Amino acid sequence: MKEIEVFIDTEEIAEFFFHELVKRGYVPTEEELEDLADITFEYLVEKSIIDEEIEEE
């Protein structure tokens, strides 16, 4: 199985959720969107779909 490098941006996830929720008649707050994005990211890590990599500064 080939390994590929994928970058997950929680801000991009939040934006995606915002547009999808608005299409369905929901108007989430910015805080709710950030929570959803964080939960989604954590889910992907927990299911081993992605690995969390901490950037060193």
QUIBELVEN-V978195 format. One line per field, one symbol per residue. phi: phi as a letter, one per 40 degrees, with the letter a starting at -180 (. if undefined). Layout:
BEGIN
phi = ???
END
This chain:
BEGIN
phi = .ccbcbbbbccccccccdccccdcgbbccccccccccccccccccccfcbbcbcccb
END
